[in-house]
Amino acid sequence: MAVFAEISFAAWMSLLALAIVVLTSCINEDLNVGFLSIAFAIVVGGVWVDLNAAKVLNAFPLGLFMILVGVTFLFALASTNGTMEKLAAYALRACGGQTAWVPLITYLLVTVLTTIGPGNIAATALVAPVAMAIAARVGLSAFLMTLLVVGAANGAAFSPVTPTGIISNGLIAKMAPQLPSLQESWTLDQLAWKIHFNAEYCQGLVNIGGFLVMGGWRWIQHQRARTIDIDELAPKPKPFTVKQWSTIFAITLLVLLVIIPSLPGMRGVFPRAVLNLLTNVGAVAFLLAALLMLLNAGDSKAAVQAMPWSVIMLVCGVTVLIDVMDRAGGLGAMVKMIGATSGAVTINFWLGLWTGVISAYSSSSGVVMPMFLPLVPGLAKEVAGADVIAMISSINIGSHLVDTSPLSTLGALCIACAGAHENKQRLFRNLLLWGLSMSLVGALACLLFFGVLGW
């Protein structure tokens, strides 16, 4: 009770505004709460924090916005000119007709496609139709294929060049000055890859383990000696065009220009002028997208229309409200409430649980991550011995493991692509139960990997 007594009225009002935003995002998926968040931020800032509207709007994360626009535009060009679709088709043919290899090939394909930049939603949208058709052909249930596709997409979602990874790293960069001990051990580039690695292995173990336990291992055993005509399973697409090869070169260059400068000792190899151009992944994406446009390798109008503007504004809008909450004392109040019930180990369980529960009904990267990640510096001070990287990973993983649920975009995409022979109502129920259970499973996984084992 003493914790609640210390919370100011302004902090309560900011918490109320956030609660309304979260509840609205859970109830009405058609309403973009990013714009609602900006409106609430103006009201809370003007009435209770003595901030005029201009100062509130200055909290708009322009840097994050530009990075997201650059990267999503580049991959929208790659999608609209057919490059990503052909890459997926050629990759699925790698099983060579050996049906037992279909789960592994699918998982690796989605992981690679997500990692190189399109992100979890785009990779799922690309692969799900083909993967579900193949699943129906080889007798693999749509439920098990969904675990593979969504699990791989979310496991790789925190790559530094994907939209979700950019959101996470942008929020981390913003709070990094409050974490001097972290900056002594890690550069932001190194930290980005560490966060990605944590998400990859934790979600991979949970989702692959779930696939095997829920019938996947038994299916693989039955398929060991079975083969099928690969052209029947996955018809060979037409060869890549010159424009598509240009796009593949641009994507490869993007990944290399993000990875190489972050390697130890590599920054000294590049001239200062080149390093200025490689400041962040968004800048590189804009340069490569401009090159593709000059080569007429993509339709820029179609690419702009294909960009996830709704998600971009959702993230940026909620970030504005969180900034005002911080000034109002709302973030400090949340830190004290969470810290009062947590220890250095159990904090990972609670962060994984609450992010999972909220994310089951709300946007993982658009609402939950911008809401919880800014709490980390305060929790590091409030909870003695709490590990910063562990808390960041728990928030990211907890908020994404539940996305197998049909209430999420990824789960819904897989249901929509399931074969006509599938019982869609039963598939919906099974995925819903699985997704909701992941809030607890994810919390336990975060407790084990980041709390107990300290990985």
Salt bridges, closest charged atoms under 4 A:
ASP189 OD2 - ARG267 NH2 3.22
GLU200 OE1 - HIS196 NE2 3.92
ASP231 OD1 - ARG93 NH1 2.95
GLU232 OE2 - ARG137 NH2 2.51
ASP323 OD1 - LYS174 NZ 3.60
ASP323 OD2 - ARG327 NE 3.33
GLU422 OE2 - HIS421 NE2 3.54
